[in-house]
């Protein structure tokens, strides 16, 4: 259950199968408590790994397995380290591009004040 102290930021990676990253600005300080990643299409060949980073360092990774991947699959991360964020900082989500097959990923970050 969400509290009134939670807020949400969304971003996307245009292609999880191409190494790259996206940055999102933090509008209000708090703790990054959950990350949801919704896959836009199946990936092939190998797993892809997304790394979530705050100003403190790596908050965790999300592994997206190619086996059984499909549009609409949702993967989650509940960071327990390096998850404090301050107003005006950025959160980076990067993909290693380990898979093949173009697949967009919609990402929702949950921050608790």
VEXSEZA-334473 format. One record per residue (C-alpha): residue in three letters; y, x, z. Coordinates in steps of 0.05 Angstrom, whole numbers. Last residue first. Layout:
N
<site type="ALA" v="Y" u="X" w="Z"/>
...
//
This chain:
113
<site type="UNK" v="228" u="191" w="28"/>
<site type="UNK" v="161" u="183" w="-7"/>
<site type="UNK" v="155" u="206" w="-79"/>
<site type="UNK" v="105" u="177" w="-128"/>
<site type="UNK" v="101" u="212" w="-196"/>
<site type="UNK" v="79" u="172" w="-257"/>
<site type="UNK" v="54" u="209" w="-318"/>
<site type="UNK" v="41" u="182" w="-388"/>
<site type="UNK" v="-5" u="228" w="-428"/>
<site type="UNK" v="-4" u="232" w="-504"/>
<site type="UNK" v="-68" u="252" w="-538"/>
<site type="UNK" v="-76" u="294" w="-601"/>
<site type="UNK" v="-147" u="318" w="-607"/>
<site type="UNK" v="-168" u="385" w="-579"/>
<site type="UNK" v="-175" u="407" w="-507"/>
<site type="UNK" v="-151" u="469" w="-469"/>
<site type="UNK" v="-77" u="456" w="-480"/>
<site type="UNK" v="-62" u="486" w="-412"/>
<site type="UNK" v="-18" u="428" w="-393"/>
<site type="UNK" v="45" u="433" w="-351"/>
<site type="UNK" v="78" u="386" w="-303"/>
<site type="UNK" v="143" u="411" w="-273"/>
<site type="UNK" v="180" u="378" w="-216"/>
<site type="UNK" v="254" u="392" w="-215"/>
<site type="UNK" v="305" u="401" w="-160"/>
<site type="UNK" v="369" u="360" w="-153"/>
<site type="UNK" v="349" u="324" w="-90"/>
<site type="UNK" v="296" u="362" w="-52"/>
<site type="UNK" v="220" u="361" w="-60"/>
<site type="UNK" v="165" u="374" w="-10"/>
<site type="UNK" v="96" u="376" w="-42"/>
<site type="UNK" v="79" u="450" w="-37"/>
<site type="UNK" v="12" u="431" w="-5"/>
<site type="UNK" v="-22" u="364" w="5"/>
<site type="UNK" v="-16" u="337" w="-66"/>
<site type="UNK" v="-54" u="273" w="-82"/>
<site type="UNK" v="-74" u="279" w="-155"/>
<site type="UNK" v="-97" u="224" w="-201"/>
<site type="UNK" v="-130" u="211" w="-268"/>
<site type="UNK" v="-125" u="146" w="-308"/>
<site type="UNK" v="-166" u="131" w="-370"/>
<site type="UNK" v="-127" u="84" w="-416"/>
<site type="UNK" v="-146" u="116" w="-482"/>
<site type="UNK" v="-214" u="149" w="-474"/>
<site type="UNK" v="-247" u="210" w="-443"/>
<site type="UNK" v="-321" u="205" w="-432"/>
<site type="UNK" v="-333" u="279" w="-438"/>
<site type="UNK" v="-265" u="311" w="-451"/>
<site type="UNK" v="-253" u="319" w="-377"/>
<site type="UNK" v="-181" u="314" w="-353"/>
<site type="UNK" v="-171" u="360" w="-293"/>
<site type="UNK" v="-109" u="347" w="-251"/>
<site type="UNK" v="-80" u="406" w="-214"/>
<site type="UNK" v="-43" u="417" w="-149"/>
<site type="UNK" v="24" u="426" w="-115"/>
<site type="UNK" v="36" u="494" w="-146"/>
<site type="UNK" v="98" u="528" w="-119"/>
<site type="UNK" v="155" u="513" w="-71"/>
<site type="UNK" v="203" u="491" w="-126"/>
<site type="UNK" v="151" u="440" w="-147"/>
<site type="UNK" v="92" u="448" w="-194"/>
<site type="UNK" v="39" u="401" w="-222"/>
<site type="UNK" v="-15" u="434" w="-264"/>
<site type="UNK" v="-50" u="394" w="-319"/>
<site type="UNK" v="-119" u="417" w="-341"/>
<site type="UNK" v="-153" u="398" w="-406"/>
<site type="UNK" v="-228" u="395" w="-413"/>
<site type="UNK" v="-261" u="421" w="-476"/>
<site type="UNK" v="-281" u="402" w="-548"/>
<site type="UNK" v="-251" u="332" w="-550"/>
<site type="UNK" v="-195" u="287" w="-524"/>
<site type="UNK" v="-195" u="211" w="-526"/>
<site type="UNK" v="-128" u="176" w="-531"/>
<site type="UNK" v="-66" u="157" w="-490"/>
<site type="UNK" v="-88" u="185" w="-423"/>
<site type="UNK" v="-55" u="157" w="-361"/>
<site type="UNK" v="-35" u="209" w="-309"/>
<site type="UNK" v="-20" u="187" w="-238"/>
<site type="UNK" v="11" u="235" w="-187"/>
<site type="UNK" v="13" u="221" w="-113"/>
<site type="UNK" v="49" u="240" w="-49"/>
<site type="UNK" v="108" u="282" w="-73"/>
<site type="UNK" v="147" u="288" w="-8"/>
<site type="UNK" v="220" u="270" w="0"/>
<site type="UNK" v="288" u="285" w="-30"/>
<site type="UNK" v="325" u="239" w="-77"/>
<site type="UNK" v="340" u="243" w="-152"/>
<site type="UNK" v="285" u="293" w="-169"/>
<site type="UNK" v="293" u="316" w="-242"/>
<site type="UNK" v="232" u="316" w="-286"/>
<site type="UNK" v="205" u="374" w="-327"/>
<site type="UNK" v="153" u="372" w="-382"/>
<site type="UNK" v="105" u="426" w="-402"/>
<site type="UNK" v="68" u="459" w="-458"/>
<site type="UNK" v="0" u="480" w="-484"/>
<site type="UNK" v="-22" u="431" w="-538"/>
<site type="UNK" v="-82" u="387" w="-524"/>
<site type="UNK" v="-45" u="344" w="-473"/>
<site type="UNK" v="1" u="321" w="-529"/>
<site type="UNK" v="70" u="288" w="-520"/>
<site type="UNK" v="69" u="300" w="-445"/>
<site type="UNK" v="103" u="243" w="-411"/>
<site type="UNK" v="151" u="225" w="-355"/>
<site type="UNK" v="157" u="173" w="-301"/>
<site type="UNK" v="190" u="176" w="-233"/>
<site type="UNK" v="172" u="129" w="-176"/>
<site type="UNK" v="201" u="113" w="-108"/>
<site type="UNK" v="169" u="104" w="-41"/>
<site type="UNK" v="209" u="88" w="22"/>
<site type="UNK" v="200" u="13" w="14"/>
<site type="UNK" v="127" u="26" w="30"/>
<site type="UNK" v="69" u="25" w="-18"/>
<site type="UNK" v="0" u="0" w="0"/>
//
